[in-house]
Amino acid sequence: MSVLELLRERRRQGSTPGQRTDGARLALLIEGGSSRGAYSSGMAVAIEQLGLLPLFDAVYGSSAGSLNGAWLLCGRAEKTMHAWWDPRVMRTTINPLRAFSRQPVVDTRHLVHTIYTEVMPMGFQDILDNPVEFHPIATDALTGGATDLHTKIHDVPSLQTALRASTAMPLLAGPPVVIDGHPYVDAGLSEMVGVRSALAQQATHLVALRTTREDELPTGPSRGERVVLSRWFARHAPGVVQTWLRRKELRVEEEELLATHPACVQIRPPLGSLAVGRTERRPEVMRAVVDTGIRAAMDSLASTVLESR
């Protein structure tokens, strides 16, 4: 059965996680990439608008994809999508000038504990209560391996910490985030899309919300990145060095897993879409990127809703 056929059948039956009898495990994979996550945010909005989230069994998020997954799971993806172009959020969360005072350029602590609690409250308890499993991915700073933080989430504070760990970009976001005495850094260093984790947990069908176009090929660390980040990794995340150096190889492997899986739908920004830097924050750019993500997902999934009626 294809992904779209499974979605239609589950929608027709009205089944929910824990009550299904089709033997399938349908995983939603949400790619990150800092500001590029605006693409997958728009795609998550489309899934919410189409009412498709309850048809999934689990959501796997990497880096900014974890934040997008969290908004989707608490039912506020559309309501809060303007955060991507809201100066109150973007200018206080991403500020390159903070590098001169040795402060985090990307302040995820402020984002999770101030923006998501006071300015634009995230329904943390709604995420915990949702029967669709939440699997934020992070990178183990001591081994360099991808780590699914699902089992480490048991209340609101641990959920908030998991979100920060998944988005702890090396150097830009400050030191690793510690969970149960163990340091973690950004998921994108080890698993950008979450496909390995999902398949290891018996996912049979995949929907991947991508933030890179098909013509954007994987690359390894540049010479400049090696110069700037090598010391940071040696000091804060020594186990990640080899994983980081193998970045291109790991990305190619992920692309191969997704491309060859017999039941996988990838939703990507269309060719010609804007190329977005990791610290992009211009409102007009970010709004256009979110809108592009919404349209891309609607084009891929809207037929599921129409044909199941």
N, C-alpha and C positions, 0 to 999 in steps of 0.2 A: 504494500500500500504506500502511495506517495505521501509526502507531507501535506499537500493540499487536500488530498482525499481523507487523510486522518483528521485534519481540522474540520472538514465538512461533516464527517461522521460523528465526531465528538460534539460538534455544535448541534447536530440533529438530535442526538441522544440526551444532551443536556447533562452529561456526566461531569463529575468534579474529581480532583485528585483524591485518591484513597478509595474511590468507588468504581473505578474503571475496570472493565473486563476485557479490553482489547489487547492486552499484553504488550503494549507499546510504552516507551518512555520518551516523551517529547520535550526536548530541551531548547530553551531560548538562549542564544549566546550573544552577548552584547559587547562589542569591541569598544575600547577606549582610545586614548591618545591625547589626553588633556583637552585643549580647545577643539580638537577634531571630534571629540565626543558629542559636539552639537549635532553632528549628522545622525548618530545613533539615538540621540535624544528625540529628534523629530520622528524617527522610525518607531520609537517606543510610544510616542504620542498617537501615531496611527493605529498601533495595536490596541491601545486603550480606547480610542474612538470607535474601533470596529468591534470592541467587546471580546477580543480573542484571548486575553490573558488567562482566564479560567481553563482554557483548553490545554494549557501547558502543564507539565509536571514539575519543572524546575527552571529557574533563571540563573545563568552563570554570567557574572560581570567581571570585566578586567579593567582596573583603573577607573577612568571616568565612566566606563560602561557599568561599573558597580553602582555609581550614583544614579545613573539613568534607570537601572534595574530597580533600585530602591524606590524611586519616584513612581515607577510603574506599579510596583507591588503595593504601595500605599494608596493607589488610585488618584494620584495628583500629578501625573505626567503632563497633561495638557494645561492644568491650572498653573503650573509653575514653569512652563517652558520659556517664559519671558526672562527667566533668570539668566539665560545665556546672553542676553543683550541689555540687561539691567545694570547700569553703572554702579548701583549700590552693592551689587554682587561681584561683578567682574573686576572693577577697579580696586576693591578691597581684598579680593581673593588673589588676583594676579597683579603684581606690581614689580616690574623689573628694577625699579630704583632701590628696592629694599636690599638688593645684592650689595650695594655700597656700604650698608650698615651691617652686613653679615646676617640679615634676617631672611626667612624663607621668601623666595620670589612668588611661590604658589603656597598660600597659607591655608592648608586644608583643615587645620585646627579651628581657625576662625570660620571657615566655611561650614563645618559640621556642627560646631558647638555654639556659634552665634547666628550665622545666616539661617541654618536649618532648624534652629530652636526659637529664635526671636523674630527675625525679619520675615522669613518664609518657612514656617514650621513644616517639618517633614513628619508624617504619621509613623513614627518609629514602631509604636505598638501595633499598628495595622500591618506592618511588614512582618512582625513576629507572629501575628495571628493568621496571616494568609496561608491557606493550605498549599499554595504553590511554593515550593522550596526556594530559598534564596542562598546562592552559592557565590559570595564574593571571593575572588582569587587574589592572592598576594604572592610575593617571592620571598622565600626563606633567605634571610641575609647571611646565614652561616653555611648553607649548602648550595644555594642558587636554584633550588628546585621550586616549581610551582606548588602552592599550598592552597587547598580549598578551606576557607575559614568557616564553613557552614557549621561544623561541630563545635566551634568556639563561640558561637552566638547563642546566648541564653537569656539575655535581658537587654534593655535599651542601652545602657553604657557599653556592653560588649559589642552590640551592633554598631554603635557609633565608632568604636575603636577599630572594628573590622573595616568600615568604610574608609577610615583614615589610612589604615595599613595598605589597602588595595590601591590607594592613590598617592602613596608616599614616593613621589618622583625623586630619584637620586639628585642630590645637591640642591635642586630647585625647591623642594618641599621640606628641607631640613633633614634631621637624622631619622633613622629607621623608627618605626612604631613598634613598641614592645607589647606582646600579648603573652600572658602566662610566663613571663621571664624570657621570652624568645623574640628576637628582632625580625621585623619584616619590612620589605620595601615594595615599590610599585609592581603590580602584576605584569605590566607590559615588558618587563625585563625577561620573564620566563614564559609567559603565555598570554599573547595579545588577544586571543579570541575565546579561549576557554574550551576549545574542542577536545584537547587531550583529557582534561578533567571530566568532561561530560561523557566521553566514550568509556573512560575507566569505570564510570558508575552506571554502565549499561544503558546509556542513551541509545535509542534505536532510530529516532528521527530528530533532525536538527533544523532550526531556523537561526541563521546568523545575521545579526545587524552589524554591518561593516562600516568603518569610517574611512576606508581607503578605496579609491577607484581601482578598477581592474587593471588599468595601465600604470599604476603606481607600484613598481617592483620593490621587493624587500632589499634593504641595504644594510651593510655592516656599519660599525662605528666609524665615523670620519677621523682623520688625523687630529683634528681639533678636539673632538670629543675624547679621544684617547689621552690627550695632554691634560685636559681639564678634569676629567672624571677618574683617571687612574688613582690618584692620591685619595680621592674621596672614598672610592670602593675599598682601597687598602685599609683605610681607617675605620669605616663604618659598616661595610658589607663585604668582607673578604671572600666569602663563598660565592659571590655573584660575578666575580671577575670573568671566569671562563664562560659562564652563561651569557654574559654581556658581549664578550668577544665573538661568541657563536650566534649573535643575533640574526644575521642574515640566514644562516642555516636553519635555525629554529623557525623563522618566519616561512621559509620555503616548505618546511615539513608541515606546518599548519595549513598552508594553502593547499598542499597535496591532500591532506586528510579531508579537508572540506570539499575539494573538487571531485574526489573519487568516492565519497560516501554515497551509497545508493539512495539515501533518503535525506537529502539536505537541500534547503533553499537558502541561498545567499542573497541578501539585499544590500546593494552597494550604491554609493553616490554615482550617478550616471557620468559617462565620459564627458569631459568638458567642465565638470563641476569645479568649484573653487578649491584651490590647494590652501589648506589651513595650517598655520604654524602652531606649535604647542602652546604659545603664550598669546595667541591672537585674542583680542578683546574688543575690537571696533564693533559698535552696535549694528551697523548696517550689514557688515559681513556676517556676524553671528546670526542675525535674524534670517538672512538669506540661506544660510547653511541649515538651520533648523527646518525652514520651509522646504528645502530640497529633500531633506530626510523624510519628511511627512509624505511628500509626493511619491518618493521612491517606494516606500512601504505600501502606500495605497495602491500603486500600480501593480505590486506583486501579490497583495493579499485581499484586496477588496472583492475579488471574484469568489473568494471563499464564503463571504457573507451572502452575496447575491445568489449563488447557486445552492445554498443550503436552505433557502426560504421556500 
